[in-house]
Amino acid sequence: MRFSMFRALVEALVRCDQVEVVRLLGLMTVADLLVWDACFEAWAHKGQIEPVAEGWRTWLMLAGRGYGKTRAGAEWITRLATQRRKPVRIALVGATVDEVRKVMIEGESGLLAVARGRRAPTWEPSLQRLRWPGGSEAHIYSGENPDGLRGPQHHFAWCDELAKWARPDAAWDNLQMGLRLGMRPRALVTTTPRPIAILKRIGAEPRTVTTRGRMEDNVTLPDDFVAAMAETYGGTRLGRQELDGELIEDVEGALWSRALIERSRTDPLLDPLPQAGEGTLTRIVIGVDPPASASGDACGIVAVGLGRDGIGYVLGDHSVRGLSPEGWARAVARAADLWEADRVVAEKNMGGDMVESVLNGAQVHMPVKLVSASRGKTARAEPVAALFEKGRARFAGAFPELEDELAGLTSGGGYEGPGRSPDRADAMVWALTELMLGKARAEPRVWVL
């Protein structure tokens, strides 16, 4: 059977129930099953396959835990060591020598595990070396000892968890200077991303091809495990970094550092709405930052509530993009109904009459307060950021897009977050200002009935 047939069968099995899977497998011979099982390309997801782009020198695989980075690295190295006409010399570099041995060589998805039949290498621990039958060799190095990479030459290199290396810059530079054997030396970096300079430097190099992936891309992981990880860590900085493989950085001078955001996070409130005079919250406000046009920025819509403990809680991010004024006004009405809000606070700078009109058309049956932006976004945000610093405001859950915008607001008055404008952040600032920082000056109130 050809590779394409193997791949088609895998894709078919994913869509089948257990009974149908057993039936299809029963139609195959033992020989076919063994060959199929050994065909990694048939089982791998796209991100585990070597890039087809020409001329690349570094393959940077930034992916979450469980994505299959180790398996991809072991399969790539095995193919290079066994399917070339002449022997090659390979560098295996990990955070420590012990991790190279336990993960990259002896691990469940390591080089010894993926070796098949006559292609299996001999592992020589005393020499810290793998030898394949055809003469290819792989030698162990660590990111905590850059001088160990000074001098040796290699055709290829596999660098695992570079973000954990003790001395990543020096180790990487020494490796690159010795990566000069053969016509086309290359390196594969498999790592869970962390905001360190070397990863950004490697990713920016013109001969680097970057693959990104999430834990949930690996269909071989148990569904219960994936669900448990998503439920526990989904949307948090830890989850986005370790499970989704995102490279999350702190902006210098940010009003909301990533550490502050994580420190301010709490679980979603169980009974936030008043019931028979009781409930977690005493007052709920919806903040709205209307867009200038439907094709431009998002309409920021953020719900916040004042707890009986005196703490302000961010409850929900209901922001929308690409909608007409009537469309986003209906989204505001839905958020207000969902949270049984006491008030809607909307910025009127983009047209006070229009904001009033569209909210009236959406039948927002509660007080609507129109506010004017007399100061810049950062100046308005600073007192609200201070609430989080003092522990007087918290995030009741995870709100990745809102948090990314908050992390981009800087004390110098700039914005270095996603998108052109921090619409979600502005909506939250308006809402918490109304909820916890007293009355603003000279701001008209409009009742929409």
N, C-alpha and C positions, 0 to 999 in steps of 0.2 A: 504493500500500500504506500502511496506517495504522501509527502508531508501535507499537501493540501487536503487530502482525504482524511488524514488524522485530525487536522484542524477542524474540518467540517463536522466530524463526528463529535469532537469535544463540544462545539457550539450547539449541536443537536442535543447532547446529553444534558446540558445545562437547562434546556427547556422542558425536559421530560420528568415525569414522576418516577418514583423508585421502581415500580413494576416495569415500566417501559425501559428503564436503564438496564435492568437485569436481562430483559429480552434481547436488547441490542447487543449487549456484551456476550450473550450466549451464542450469537451468530458468528463470533470471531474465533479463529483458531488460537491455540496457545502461543504459537510463534508470532501471530499478529499482535496479540496482547503484549508480549514482551517487547517487541519492536516499538509499539505505540507508547508504552510506558517510558521507554528510553528516549523518546523524541521530545526533548524539552520545549522546542519551538511550538509544538502542537498544544501544549498545556499553558505556556507562558502568556501573560497579558502583554499588550503592546509595549509598555514601558520597560519590560525586562529584556527586550530584544535589542541587539546592537543597532545604533542609528545607521541609517542608510546614507546620510549626508557624507559627501566626499571631503577629504582634507582635514577632518577633525583630529585633534591631538589628545583632548581630554573629554571623556564622557562623564559628566557630573550628574549623578542620580540623587536628587534631593527628594526624599520620600519618607512617609511615616513608618512607624514600627509595624511589622507584619506585612509590609508591602511586598516583600520577596527580594529585598536588596541582596542579601547574602547568597541566595540561590542564583540570582542573576550573575553575581560576580564569580561564583564558583563555576557556573556553566561557561561563562565567557573565557575564563582562564583555562578550563579543561579543553575547550575547542582549540584555543591557540597553541596549547602544549602538545596536542595529539594529532592535529590535522594539517600541520605544515611540513613541507619537505625537509627542512633543516631544523635541528634543535634550537630552542629559544631559551633565553634567560629571563626570568620573571622576578619582580620584587613584590612581596606580600607585606604591606605596611598596615599596622593597626595601632591602637592607642598604646598597647604594651605588647611585649613578646608573648605573654601568657594569653592575651585576648586573640592574637593571631592564631595561636595553637588551638584554643578552645572553640573559637567561632569560625574562623576562616578555613581551618584545616580539619579539625575533628568534630565540628558542630553538626547538628542534624541536617543542615543544608550546605555544609562545607565541602571542600574539595574531595575528601575521602568518600563522603556520602554520595556524591554525584558521579564518582568514577564507575565505569562499567566494563566488566570483562577484562580483556587484554589491555585496555587503556588505563587501568588503575595504576596510580603512582606508588612508589615506595616512600614511606615516611621515615626519615632519619632524625629523630628528636635531638640526639647528641650533636649533630651537625647543623640543626635548625634548617633542614633542607628537604624538599620533595624532589624525587627523581622519577620521570616517566620512562616507560620502556624505550621510547624513541630517542632518548637523550636529553630532552628538555628538563630544565631545573627551575625550581622556585625557591627563593631564599627569604628568610624572615627578617623584618626590621620593625622598629617601633618609633612612634611619633614623639617619644620622650628622649630619644637618643639620636638627634640629627646627624652627629658625626659618623654614626654607623652607615649612613648613606653617602658619605663623602668618599668617592673613589670607585665603588662598584658601578659597572655598566649593565644596562638592561635593555631588552627589546620592548617589554611590556611591564605594567605595574597595576596592581589592584590595591587601592587605599580604602580601608574600611573605617567608618565613623571618624572621619577627619576632624569633625567638630569637637571631638573629645581629646584630641592629641594635646599633650602638655606643651609642646613647642612646635605648633603647626607650621608657622612661616618658615623657620629654618629647615625643618624636615622636608617640607614640600620643595623648597628651592634646591636643596641638595639632591633630592630625587630627580628633579627636572634636569639638572646638569649632567646626571648620569644616564638619563633616558635617551640614548643616542645610538643604539645598535640597530642594524637593519635599515630597510628602506623607509619604514613607516612606524616608528615607535609611538605607542599610545598608552594612556593611563585611564583607568576607570576609578572614579571616586564614588563610593556608596556611603551615604551618611544621612542621618536625621538632621535637618537644618537647625543651626543656631546662629544668632546674629554676630558672627565674628568676621574680622576683616578679610581673612584668607579666603573664605567662601565667596565673598563678594568679589574679590580680586579674580579668583578662578572663573567665576561665572561671567565676568565682564570681558575675559580674554576672547579675541575673535575666533580662535580655533577650539573653542569649547562648545560642546553640544549638551544642553541641559534637559534632563528628564525629571518630571515632577509626578508625584503620585501619592495616593492616600491609602491608608490601611484597608478601607472597604473595597479598593480595586482588586484585592486578592480574594477571589471567589472560593479558594480552598479553605479559608478560615471558617470556623464554626459560626453560624449565624448568631447564636446566643452570646458568644464572646464579643462579636462586633457590636451587637445591640447594647451589651453591658458597657462597653467602652464609650460608645456614643452617648449613652444616658448619663454616665458619670462625668465625662470630660468634654463632651461636645460643646463647641463654641468658646471654651476657655482658652487662654493662651497656651496652657500645657497641651490641651487636646489639639489645637490647631497646629502646634509645632510637632508634637510627638506622634499624632495619629494622622493628621492631614498633610504633614510635610511642608508647612508654610514657613517661610523665612520671615520672622516677625522681629522688627527692629524698634529700638527706642529712638525717637527724634530728640536731638539735643535741645534742652530748654522746654520740653513738652509740659503743658499744664497738667496733663494726666499721663504720668509715666505708666508703663506696662505693669510695674510692680504695684503702683497705687491702684490700678484697675483691679488686679487680682486680689489685693488686700481688701478692696471694697466690695467684693462679691459675696453674696449670700444665696442660699437656695430660694427658688421661687416661693412666694408666700402661699400657704395652703388655703387659707380662708381670708382673702384680702377684703372682700366686700362686706359691708354691714349686713347683718342678719338679725332681725328682731332687736336692733339697737346695739348689736355687738359686731365684732369683726376686727381684723388686723389694722385696717386703715380708717382714718376719720375724715379724710378729704382727698379727692382725686382730681387732677388737672391734666388736660390734653394740650400739649404744646404743638404749635403748627408753624412751620417756616415755608410759606407758599413759594412755588417756583415762578420765575419770570415768564416762562413759556413751557408748553408741553414737551417740546423737543430739547429743552435745556436740562437744568438740574432737577434733582428729585424734590418732591414735596416732603419735607420732614414732618413726621407725625409721631410723637413720643408721649406715652402715658407715664405719669408719675403720681405717687401717693404719699400722704403724710401718715406715718404709723402712730399708733397709740404710745409708742416708745419715744416719740419725738424725732424719729429719723425719717428722712425723705428717701423713698424707694423708687428706682426706675423700674417700671412694671412691664413695659412692652414697647417695641419699636415697630410701628405700623406704617412706616414711610413707603411711598409709592413713587414710581417714575414713569414718565411718558404718557400721563393722563391729561385730559382736558381739565379746566377748572371745575367743571361739574363732576368729573371722575374723582379727582382728589378730594373734593368736598364730601362726596359720598363715603370715601375712605375715612375721613375725619368723623363723620356721623357714625360709621360702624365702630370705630375705636371708642367713641364716647358711649355708645350703647353697651359695648362689651364690658367696659369698666364702670358703667353707671357713674360717669364723671360728673363732677359738680360744676366744672367750668372748662371752656376752651379758650386758650390764649393764642392769638395769631398775630404775627408780624404784619403790619399794614403798609410797609414801605413800598411794596411792589404793587400798590394800588388798593387803598383802603376801601373804596366803594366796591371794587370787584370782590375783595375778600368777603365783605359783608353780604354781598349779593349771592355769591355762590354758596356760602354757608346757610343762608336763608333758604335757598332752593333745595339744599340737601336736608332740610328739616332737622337742624340741630336744635333740639328742644331744651336749651339750657343757656345760661349767661355766656356770651362771647365777649372777650376782652381783646380789643385791638391795641397793639403796642407799637411804638415807634422806635426804630433803631437809631438813637442819637449818638451812640458810641460804636466802635468797631467790635467785631465778633469776639476777639480775644479779650478786650476790656470787659465785655459783658460776661465772659466765661470765667474770669479770674475769681470773683467771689463765689461762684458755684464750685469751682475746683477746690476752693478752701473748705467748703462743706465736706467734701470727700476726704481731704487731708485730716480734718478734725473728727472724722467718723460720724458726721451728722447726715451723710447721704451714702447710699449703697445701691449696688446693682442687684436686683432680685432675679438672678439668672444670668445668662450669657447673651450678649447682643453684639456679635462680631463686627458688623458694618458700622454701627454706632461707635463702638469702642475704637475702631481704626480711625474714625474721624476725630474723636476726642484726643487720641494719641498724636494727632498731627497738628493740634493747636499749640502754638509756642508762646512763651512769655514775651518774646520780642515783637509780637503782633502778626507773625506769619502763619501760614498754613501749609503743612507738608504731608497731608494725608491723601487718601484716594479721592478722585473726582476733583472738579473745579472748586467746589464750595462745600463746607461742612454743614449741610442742610439738617441732617439728623441731630448733630451736636447742637446746632442753634435752636432747634425745636426743644431739646431737652433743657437747654439753658433757660429759655423763656419759661418753661413749665416750672422748673425748680425755683426760679426767681420769684414767680408768682406765689408758689407754695410756701417758700421758707424765708424769703428776704424782704418781705414787706411790699408796700405799694409803690409803684413807679410814679413818676411825676408826669402830670399833664397828658394822661393817656385816656382817650374816650372809651366808654363802655357801651356796648350795643347789645340789647336783648333780642335774640332771634327766636321767634315763636312759631 
